[in-house]
Amino acid sequence: MFYSFIRVVARVVLFVVNGRADFQNREALPQEENYILVAPHRTWWDPLYMAVGARPKKFAFMAKEELFKNPILRFILVHANAFPVDRNNPGPSAVKTPIKLLKNSDLSLIMFPSGTRHSTDLKGGMALIAKMAKVRIVPSVYQGPLTFKDLLKRRKVKMRFGEPIDISDIKKMDKEGMAEVERRIQASFDQLDKEVDPSFKYEVK
């Protein structure tokens, strides 16, 4: 209930600040199964657009544990299905918690394989979670304002969803297996960016 309320609030705020976003190819989103929704991490608000664009599906999120130290923010995060992760020393719970959620709840998972907005490297944790939870990976890309100032200028936000990626054919999540998952996801990101705008080039702000 709280998650649905927060998403409505986020949707209204984003509309007021930037106008109506262009969500493309929403029909690619699975309706009857959990999945991991991934994207290159380009702004601090792209997860909001991902969650709003993929509605009515509900999602869980990974958040750095420092955010949970503030009691008010902690309350919001916990009730919005976020769980803490120590970026410097993730530990087993960083994998076990999302796997449990994907298997035993109606929540899908939003993740950024690159980890931070300043990295384009894809990490192996997402591949391992998808493999062990036996879920597909849905790629998406955000194109739009990268600074809050540009967001307020109501420059159009575009988000495109891609076809789900099945990794069940990859037998082991060893170095070669993870490299293949990363190859498939990066290829999907590149294709989606071209479909939205062939001239698009991401530049870190």
C-alpha positions in Angstrom: 0.0 0.0 0.0 2.8 2.5 1.0 4.8 1.6 -2.2 1.8 2.3 -4.4 1.2 5.6 -2.6 4.9 6.6 -2.9 4.9 5.7 -6.6 1.8 7.9 -7.2 3.5 10.7 -5.4 6.7 10.2 -7.5 4.6 10.1 -10.7 2.9 13.4 -9.8 6.1 15.2 -8.8 7.9 14.1 -12.0 5.0 15.3 -14.1 4.9 18.6 -12.4 8.7 19.1 -12.6 9.3 17.8 -16.2 6.0 17.0 -17.9 4.8 13.7 -19.4 7.6 11.2 -20.0 7.7 9.1 -23.1 7.7 5.5 -22.0 8.5 3.3 -25.0 7.8 -0.4 -25.7 6.1 -1.0 -22.3 4.5 -4.1 -23.9 7.8 -5.8 -23.6 7.5 -5.9 -19.8 6.5 -9.3 -18.4 3.1 -9.2 -16.7 2.9 -12.6 -15.0 6.4 -13.1 -13.6 9.0 -11.4 -11.5 12.1 -10.1 -13.3 15.1 -7.8 -12.8 14.7 -4.4 -14.5 18.1 -3.0 -15.3 19.5 0.2 -16.9 22.7 2.2 -17.2 22.7 4.5 -14.1 22.7 8.0 -15.6 20.9 10.1 -13.0 19.7 9.8 -9.4 16.1 10.0 -10.6 16.2 7.3 -13.3 15.0 4.6 -10.9 11.9 6.7 -10.3 11.2 6.7 -14.0 11.8 3.0 -14.2 9.4 2.2 -11.4 6.7 4.6 -12.8 7.1 3.4 -16.3 6.9 -0.3 -15.4 3.8 0.1 -13.3 1.6 -1.7 -12.1 4.5 -4.0 -11.3 6.0 -3.4 -7.9 9.7 -3.4 -7.2 12.3 -3.8 -4.6 15.5 -1.7 -4.6 19.1 -1.9 -3.4 20.2 1.2 -1.5 23.5 2.1 0.1 23.4 1.5 3.8 24.3 5.1 4.7 20.9 6.2 3.6 19.3 4.1 6.3 21.0 6.0 9.1 18.4 8.8 8.9 15.3 7.5 10.7 12.8 9.4 8.5 14.5 8.3 5.3 14.9 4.8 6.7 11.1 4.6 7.2 10.4 5.7 3.7 13.0 3.3 2.2 12.0 0.3 4.1 8.3 0.8 3.3 9.2 1.4 -0.4 10.8 -2.0 -0.5 14.4 -0.9 -0.4 17.0 -2.9 1.5 20.5 -1.7 2.6 23.7 -2.9 0.9 27.3 -2.1 2.1 29.0 -1.1 -1.2 32.5 -1.6 0.2 31.7 -5.0 1.7 28.5 -6.3 0.2 28.4 -9.7 2.0 26.1 -12.7 1.3 22.9 -10.8 2.1 23.4 -8.5 -1.0 22.6 -11.6 -3.1 20.4 -13.7 -0.7 17.9 -10.9 0.1 17.0 -10.1 -3.6 16.8 -13.8 -4.5 14.4 -14.4 -1.6 12.2 -11.5 -2.7 12.2 -12.6 -6.3 11.3 -16.1 -5.4 8.9 -15.6 -2.5 7.1 -12.3 -3.1 5.3 -10.4 -5.9 8.2 -7.9 -6.1 10.5 -7.6 -9.0 13.9 -5.9 -8.7 15.4 -2.7 -10.1 19.2 -2.8 -10.4 22.0 -0.9 -12.1 24.6 -3.4 -13.2 27.2 -0.6 -13.4 26.7 0.2 -9.7 27.3 3.9 -9.9 26.5 6.8 -12.3 30.2 7.2 -13.0 30.9 3.7 -14.2 30.0 1.8 -17.4 31.3 -1.5 -16.2 28.7 -4.2 -15.7 29.0 -6.1 -12.4 28.5 -9.8 -11.8 26.1 -9.6 -8.9 23.0 -8.9 -11.1 23.8 -12.0 -13.2 24.2 -14.2 -10.2 20.9 -13.0 -8.7 19.1 -13.6 -11.9 20.5 -17.1 -12.4 19.8 -18.2 -8.8 16.3 -16.7 -8.7 15.6 -18.1 -12.2 14.2 -14.9 -13.5 14.7 -13.0 -16.8 16.5 -9.6 -17.1 14.6 -6.7 -18.7 16.9 -4.0 -20.1 15.9 -0.3 -20.3 17.6 3.0 -21.0 17.0 6.5 -19.9 17.6 9.5 -22.2 16.9 13.0 -21.0 18.1 15.7 -18.6 21.2 14.7 -16.6 21.1 17.6 -14.2 18.3 18.9 -12.0 18.5 22.3 -13.7 17.9 20.7 -17.1 15.1 18.6 -15.6 13.4 21.8 -14.5 13.7 23.1 -18.0 11.3 20.3 -18.9 13.6 18.7 -21.5 11.8 15.6 -22.6 12.5 12.4 -20.7 12.5 9.2 -22.8 12.7 5.7 -21.4 12.6 2.6 -23.6 12.1 -1.0 -22.3 13.7 -3.9 -24.2 12.8 -7.5 -24.7 13.5 -9.8 -21.6 16.9 -11.5 -21.7 16.8 -15.2 -20.8 20.1 -16.5 -19.3 18.9 -20.0 -18.4 21.1 -21.4 -21.2 24.2 -20.2 -19.4 25.2 -23.2 -17.2 27.7 -21.6 -14.8 28.1 -18.1 -13.5 31.9 -18.3 -13.7 34.0 -15.7 -15.4 32.9 -16.8 -18.9 29.3 -17.1 -17.9 29.2 -13.6 -16.4 31.0 -12.1 -19.4 28.3 -13.5 -21.7 25.5 -12.1 -19.5 27.3 -8.7 -19.6 27.7 -8.9 -23.3 24.0 -9.6 -23.9 22.9 -6.7 -21.6 25.3 -4.2 -23.0 24.2 -5.1 -26.5 20.6 -4.5 -25.5 21.5 -1.2 -23.9 23.3 -0.1 -27.1 20.4 -1.2 -29.3 17.8 0.6 -27.1 19.8 3.8 -27.1 19.9 3.7 -30.9 16.2 3.0 -31.1 15.4 6.1 -29.0 18.0 8.4 -30.6 20.8 7.1 -32.9 22.9 10.2 -32.1 22.6 9.8 -28.3 25.9 9.9 -26.4 26.0 9.7 -22.6 28.3 12.2 -20.9 28.7 12.1 -17.2 27.7 15.4 -15.5 
